Amino acid sequence: MEIRTGVIKIMDRLRSESRPRVTIGVVGPHDLVEQIMMIGAGLPAAADWRLVGAPHAEEHETYDKFSRIADSIDVVLFTGPLQHDLARQAGELTVPATFVPMSGASLYASLLRGVLSHEIDPARVSIDSLPAADVDEAYGEIGVSTAGVHLSEYDRPESARGFSAFHEELYRAGETTAALTTIRSVANKLSAAGVPVLRLLPTSHTLRLALNTAALLGTGSRLEDAQIAIVVVELAASAKPSYSGPGNYWQQELKLSLHRSLLADARLMGATVAPRDENGYVVTATVGALGQATEGFRMAPFMDRIRSDVGVDVEVGIGLGSTARDADANAVAAVDKARNAGATAAYLVGGDGTVLSLPVRRRKRQDNEPIVATKAAKLLERLVEGLHDGDSMVVDAEIVADVLSISPRSARRVLQSLAEEGLAWPMPPVKGAQAGRPRQPYRLVRS
């Protein structure tokens, strides 16, 4: 036993000593590149990576700056999706690439700065780049209505070309008191035109996560042939049946639907899918394939498709490791973290203990779709509020008609619309004691 323990310690030390440092290239505006370099140098993991900065003065220089350092780096971290997309349009990215994500976290500091220093009304501003859901969530937390907030989401570089005009037209028309932008050139142009403008900058926390993601992606690209990724996918607590067994036909149908949905994405990455237990599956893939499917470990795998196809929430945990045993243990630890977070994101635990939270992809909002909850979501909220404490989340047209004070025919249409939005799951029909239409129950799905 002592000899075996000694051999294990020696092998672990050799692996640690032979592990190469990952070289991360950082490409973007001067101020963000400098901030990332400073944050990266101060992190505990700084000994595991080397940062190479490639700042640009204008966005059109992005690919040129990347090309100059491409041969000396393992992975490139762009300071935002615009730089990433511009580089991809201009030429081939010869190393794995990721970027600092845009999120509503930067809104809080910018709005506070605007109120204190610039006398800006946060209820009357224009915002670019950020996802609508993030804006809605941020404003909801500070208790400010979005009725007077105008948003232009980022959708490839072509959309960014219209940001300056979008902000200026609204300001000139008196619709807004200021513009909030993530793009430095847009901020400079608006400032020169006399439009009050605030720059939305990623938080230090976001930059730290982006650096960890880049390091993981760079390491994975070197080891993807040997490194294994295991993904545990389990039904969230809200979607699990109250009892299990061969007689629970709804559970069997749900399990088959979950399997089909997983296979649709797993086949694209050359992964295998196997049952884990009554409520979950195990997906086995390589780090490289999973990295591509998750946009460089920035988005959760499987969760968006399962919500769309099956209409239920799942807990997703990703484990990486040099052996299947290590990866499986890390996947179990990761799915526990996803469970504690309420299935709001997937979690990844790397071979070195690195933990990442991967957000769910959000459905793109149409241009004319307001930043408000859908009609179906509002109906679901009313319905859940109307159910008595202790009531099951399984309802039928009769129950819906009673709760919402509508006719049974209208109640059936409500349930159909909830099912189309993924907010209700149709269960097998139940034959009544008397002749007539079988009762069609639905299980309500709360996001």
C-alpha positions in Angstrom: 0.0 0.0 0.0 2.8 2.4 0.9 4.6 1.7 -2.4 1.4 2.2 -4.4 0.8 5.5 -2.6 4.4 6.6 -3.3 4.0 5.8 -7.0 0.8 7.8 -7.2 2.4 10.8 -5.5 5.4 10.6 -8.0 3.0 10.4 -11.0 1.0 13.3 -9.8 4.1 15.4 -9.3 5.4 14.5 -12.8 2.1 15.5 -14.3 2.2 18.8 -12.5 5.8 19.5 -13.5 5.2 18.5 -17.1 2.0 20.5 -17.5 2.8 23.3 -19.9 1.7 26.9 -19.2 -1.1 28.1 -21.4 -0.4 31.3 -23.4 -3.5 33.5 -23.7 -3.6 36.3 -26.2 -5.8 39.2 -25.2 -7.2 41.3 -28.1 -9.4 44.4 -27.9 -9.4 48.1 -26.9 -6.4 49.4 -24.9 -8.3 50.0 -21.7 -9.9 46.5 -21.5 -6.8 44.7 -22.6 -4.8 46.5 -19.8 -7.5 45.7 -17.2 -7.5 42.0 -18.2 -3.7 41.8 -18.0 -3.7 43.4 -14.5 -6.5 41.1 -13.2 -4.8 38.0 -14.7 -1.5 38.8 -13.1 -3.1 39.0 -9.7 -5.1 35.7 -9.8 -3.8 32.6 -8.0 -3.9 30.7 -11.4 -1.4 33.2 -12.9 1.4 30.7 -12.5 -0.5 28.4 -15.0 -0.8 30.9 -17.8 1.1 33.6 -19.7 -0.8 36.6 -21.0 0.1 38.4 -24.3 -1.7 41.7 -24.9 -2.6 42.9 -28.4 -4.6 46.1 -28.0 -6.1 47.9 -31.0 -7.1 51.5 -31.6 -10.0 50.8 -33.9 -12.2 47.7 -34.3 -11.1 47.1 -37.9 -7.6 46.3 -36.6 -8.8 43.3 -34.6 -7.7 40.6 -37.0 -4.4 42.2 -37.8 -3.6 42.4 -34.1 -4.6 38.8 -33.6 -2.5 37.6 -36.6 0.7 39.2 -35.1 0.5 37.0 -32.0 -1.3 33.9 -33.3 1.9 31.8 -33.7 2.9 32.4 -30.0 -0.4 31.7 -28.2 -2.5 28.7 -27.4 -5.9 30.5 -27.2 -7.2 34.0 -27.8 -9.5 36.0 -25.5 -11.3 38.8 -27.3 -12.6 41.6 -25.1 -16.2 41.2 -26.5 -18.3 39.4 -29.1 -17.8 42.3 -31.6 -14.0 41.8 -31.7 -14.5 38.0 -31.9 -16.9 38.2 -34.8 -14.9 40.8 -36.7 -11.8 38.6 -36.5 -13.7 35.5 -37.7 -15.1 37.5 -40.7 -11.6 38.8 -41.6 -9.8 35.4 -41.6 -9.2 32.1 -40.0 -8.7 31.8 -36.3 -5.8 29.3 -36.0 -6.2 28.8 -32.3 -9.2 28.3 -30.0 -11.0 31.5 -29.3 -13.4 32.8 -26.7 -14.6 36.3 -25.6 -15.7 38.3 -22.6 -19.5 37.9 -22.5 -21.9 40.8 -22.3 -24.3 40.7 -19.3 -26.5 42.9 -17.2 -24.0 42.9 -14.4 -22.3 46.0 -15.9 -25.6 47.9 -15.9 -25.7 48.5 -12.2 -22.5 50.4 -11.9 -23.1 52.4 -15.0 -26.6 53.4 -14.0 -25.4 54.4 -10.5 -22.6 56.4 -12.0 -25.0 58.1 -14.4 -27.4 59.1 -11.6 -24.8 60.4 -9.3 -22.5 62.2 -11.8 -24.5 62.9 -14.9 -28.1 63.5 -13.7 -29.3 60.7 -16.0 -32.8 59.3 -15.6 -32.3 55.5 -15.7 -35.9 55.0 -16.8 -35.2 57.0 -20.0 -32.1 55.6 -21.6 -31.0 53.7 -24.7 -28.9 50.6 -24.4 -27.0 48.6 -27.0 -25.5 45.1 -27.1 -27.0 43.6 -24.0 -29.5 40.7 -24.1 -33.1 41.8 -23.5 -33.5 39.3 -20.6 -30.5 40.7 -18.8 -31.8 44.3 -19.1 -35.2 43.3 -17.9 -33.8 41.4 -15.0 -31.4 44.2 -13.9 -34.2 46.8 -14.0 -36.5 44.5 -12.2 -34.0 44.1 -9.3 -33.7 47.9 -8.9 -37.5 48.4 -9.2 -37.4 50.6 -12.3 -39.8 50.2 -15.2 -38.4 49.4 -18.7 -41.3 51.2 -20.4 -39.0 54.1 -21.4 -35.9 52.0 -22.0 -34.9 51.4 -25.6 -32.7 48.4 -26.5 -30.8 47.4 -29.6 -29.3 43.9 -29.1 -26.1 42.8 -30.6 -26.4 40.4 -33.6 -23.2 40.1 -35.5 -21.0 43.2 -36.5 -23.7 44.4 -38.9 -26.0 45.3 -36.1 -23.2 47.3 -34.3 -22.9 49.7 -37.3 -26.3 51.1 -36.5 -25.8 51.7 -32.7 -24.6 55.3 -33.0 -27.6 56.3 -35.1 -30.0 54.4 -32.8 -28.8 56.3 -29.7 -28.5 59.7 -31.3 -32.0 59.6 -32.9 -33.7 58.7 -29.7 -31.8 61.5 -27.8 -32.6 64.1 -30.4 -36.2 63.1 -30.3 -36.3 63.7 -26.5 -37.0 60.0 -25.8 -33.9 59.4 -23.7 -31.6 61.3 -21.4 -28.4 59.3 -22.2 -27.0 56.4 -24.2 -25.3 53.3 -22.7 -23.0 51.4 -25.0 -20.4 48.6 -24.7 -18.4 49.8 -27.8 -15.7 52.4 -27.3 -15.9 53.8 -30.9 -19.7 54.3 -30.5 -19.1 56.1 -27.2 -16.5 58.4 -28.8 -18.8 59.2 -31.7 -21.8 60.0 -29.5 -19.7 62.1 -27.2 -18.4 64.1 -30.1 -22.0 64.6 -31.2 -23.0 66.0 -27.8 -25.0 63.0 -26.7 -24.6 62.0 -23.0 -23.1 58.6 -23.1 -21.9 56.0 -20.5 -19.6 53.1 -21.4 -20.8 49.7 -20.2 -17.7 47.8 -19.0 -17.5 44.2 -17.9 -17.1 43.7 -14.1 -13.9 42.3 -12.6 -15.8 39.1 -11.8 -16.8 38.7 -15.5 -13.2 39.2 -16.6 -11.9 36.7 -14.1 -14.3 34.1 -15.4 -13.4 34.9 -19.0 -9.7 34.3 -18.2 -10.5 31.0 -16.5 -12.5 29.9 -19.5 -9.8 30.9 -21.9 -7.2 29.0 -19.9 -9.5 25.9 -19.8 -10.1 26.1 -23.5 -6.4 26.5 -24.2 -5.5 23.5 -22.1 -8.3 21.5 -23.6 -7.1 22.1 -27.1 -3.8 20.6 -26.2 -5.2 17.6 -24.4 -8.5 17.0 -26.2 -7.4 13.7 -27.6 -6.6 12.3 -24.2 -9.0 14.3 -21.9 -12.5 13.1 -21.4 -15.6 15.1 -20.8 -18.6 13.6 -19.0 -21.9 15.4 -18.8 -24.6 14.3 -16.2 -28.1 15.5 -17.2 -30.8 15.0 -14.6 -34.4 16.2 -14.5 -34.8 19.2 -12.2 -36.9 18.7 -9.0 -39.8 20.5 -10.5 -40.0 18.0 -13.4 -39.5 14.7 -11.5 -42.6 12.5 -11.1 -44.1 12.1 -7.7 -43.6 8.3 -8.0 -41.6 6.0 -10.2 -42.4 2.6 -11.7 -43.4 0.8 -14.9 -47.0 2.0 -14.4 -46.0 5.7 -14.6 -46.5 6.1 -18.4 -45.9 9.9 -18.2 -42.5 9.2 -16.7 -41.6 6.7 -19.4 -42.7 9.1 -22.2 -40.8 12.0 -20.5 -37.6 9.8 -20.3 -37.9 8.9 -24.0 -38.4 12.5 -25.0 -35.4 13.6 -22.9 -33.3 10.8 -24.6 -34.3 12.0 -28.1 -33.5 15.6 -27.3 -30.1 14.7 -25.9 -29.2 12.6 -28.9 -30.0 15.5 -31.3 -27.1 17.5 -29.8 -24.8 14.6 -28.8 -24.6 13.3 -32.4 -23.3 16.6 -33.5 -20.3 16.3 -31.1 -19.7 12.6 -31.7 -20.8 11.9 -28.1 -22.5 8.8 -26.6 -25.7 8.9 -24.4 -26.4 6.3 -21.8 -29.1 6.1 -19.0 -27.9 7.0 -15.5 -31.0 6.3 -13.5 -34.7 6.8 -13.7 -34.3 10.6 -14.0 -31.1 11.2 -15.9 -28.5 10.3 -18.5 -24.7 10.4 -18.9 -23.2 12.0 -22.1 -19.5 11.1 -22.8 -17.5 13.3 -25.2 -14.1 14.8 -25.7 -13.1 18.2 -24.4 -12.6 19.6 -27.9 -16.0 18.5 -29.2 -17.8 19.8 -26.1 -15.9 23.1 -26.2 -17.1 23.7 -29.8 -20.7 22.8 -28.8 -20.6 25.2 -25.9 -19.0 28.1 -27.7 -15.7 27.7 -25.8 -17.3 26.7 -22.5 -19.4 29.9 -22.4 -22.9 28.3 -22.8 -24.6 25.4 -21.2 -25.0 22.3 -23.4 -28.4 20.6 -23.9 -30.5 22.8 -21.6 -31.9 25.2 -24.2 -32.9 22.3 -26.6 -34.5 20.3 -23.8 -36.5 23.3 -22.6 -37.7 23.8 -26.2 -38.3 20.2 -27.2 -39.5 18.7 -23.9 -40.6 21.7 -21.9 -38.8 20.8 -18.7 -35.8 22.0 -16.8 -32.7 19.9 -16.3 -29.7 20.0 -14.1 -26.4 19.7 -16.1 -23.0 19.0 -14.6 -19.8 18.7 -16.7 -16.7 16.9 -15.4 -13.3 16.9 -17.1 -10.4 14.7 -16.3 -7.6 12.6 -17.8 -9.5 9.4 -16.9 -13.1 8.5 -17.1 -13.2 8.0 -13.3 -11.9 11.5 -12.7 -14.3 13.1 -15.2 -17.3 11.2 -13.7 -16.5 12.3 -10.2 -16.2 15.9 -11.3 -19.4 15.6 -13.3 -21.3 14.4 -10.1 -19.8 17.3 -8.2 -20.8 19.7 -10.9 -24.4 18.5 -11.1 -24.7 19.0 -7.3 -23.8 22.6 -7.9 -26.3 22.9 -10.6 -29.0 21.4 -8.3 -28.1 23.9 -5.6 -28.4 26.7 -8.1 -32.0 25.7 -9.1 -31.1 24.4 -12.6 -30.5 28.0 -13.7 -27.2 27.2 -15.3 -24.9 24.3 -16.0 -21.7 23.8 -14.0 -18.3 22.6 -15.0 -15.6 21.1 -12.7 -12.2 20.8 -14.4 -9.5 18.3 -13.7 -7.6 20.9 -11.6 -10.7 21.8 -9.6 -11.7 24.8 -11.7 -15.4 25.6 -11.4 -17.3 27.4 -14.1 -20.9 28.4 -14.4 -22.3 28.2 -18.0 -25.5 30.2 -18.6 -28.3 28.9 -20.7 -28.6 30.2 -24.3 -31.5 32.6 -24.5 -33.9 32.6 -27.4 -33.3 35.6 -29.6 -36.0 38.2 -29.2 -37.7 39.5 -32.3 -37.2 43.2 -33.1 -40.8 44.1 -32.3 -41.0 41.9 -29.2 -41.1 44.0 -26.0 -38.9 43.4 -22.9 -41.8 41.9 -21.0 -43.0 38.5 -20.0 -45.0 36.6 -22.7 -48.7 36.3 -22.5 -48.4 32.6 -21.8 -46.0 33.2 -19.0 -48.4 35.7 -17.4 -51.2 33.1 -17.7 -49.0 30.5 -16.0 -48.3 32.9 -13.2 -52.0 33.7 -12.7 -52.8 30.0 -12.8 -50.1 29.0 -10.2 -51.1 31.8 -7.9 -54.8 30.7 -8.1 -54.0 27.1 -7.1 -54.4 26.4 -3.4 -51.4 25.5 -1.2 -50.7 21.8 -1.5 -52.3 21.5 -4.9 -50.5 19.4 -7.5 -49.0 21.2 -10.5 -51.1 18.8 -12.6 -54.2 20.5 -14.0 -56.9 20.0 -16.6 -59.4 22.2 -18.4 -61.9 22.0 -15.6 -59.4 23.2 -13.0 -58.0 26.0 -15.2 -61.6 27.2 -16.0 -62.3 27.4 -12.3 -59.1 29.2 -11.4 -59.2 31.7 -14.2 -63.0 32.0 -14.3 -63.2 31.2 -18.0 -65.2 28.6 -20.1 -63.8 25.1 -20.5 -63.2 25.7 -24.2 -61.1 28.8 -23.4 -59.3 26.8 -20.7 -58.3 24.1 -23.2 -56.9 26.9 -25.5 -55.0 28.2 -22.5 -53.4 24.8 -21.8 -52.5 24.4 -25.5 -50.8 27.8 -25.6 -48.9 26.9 -22.4 -47.8 23.6 -23.9 -46.6 25.4 -27.1 -44.5 27.8 -25.0 -43.0 24.9 -23.1 -44.8 25.9 -19.9 -47.0 22.9 -19.6 -46.4 19.2 -20.4 -49.3 17.2 -21.8 -49.7 13.9 -19.9 -51.5 10.7 -21.1 -55.3 11.2 -21.3 -57.4 9.8 -18.5 -60.6 8.0 -19.4 -63.5 8.9 -17.2 -66.2 6.6 -15.7 -68.7 7.9 -18.1 -68.6 8.0 -21.9 -67.2 11.2 -23.5 -64.0 13.1 -24.1 -61.1 11.7 -22.0 -59.7 14.1 -19.5 -56.5 15.7 -20.7 -54.2 16.5 -17.8 -51.1 18.8 -18.1 -48.2 19.3 -15.7 -47.3 22.9 -15.3 -43.6 23.7 -15.8 -42.3 26.7 -13.9 -39.0 28.1 -15.2 
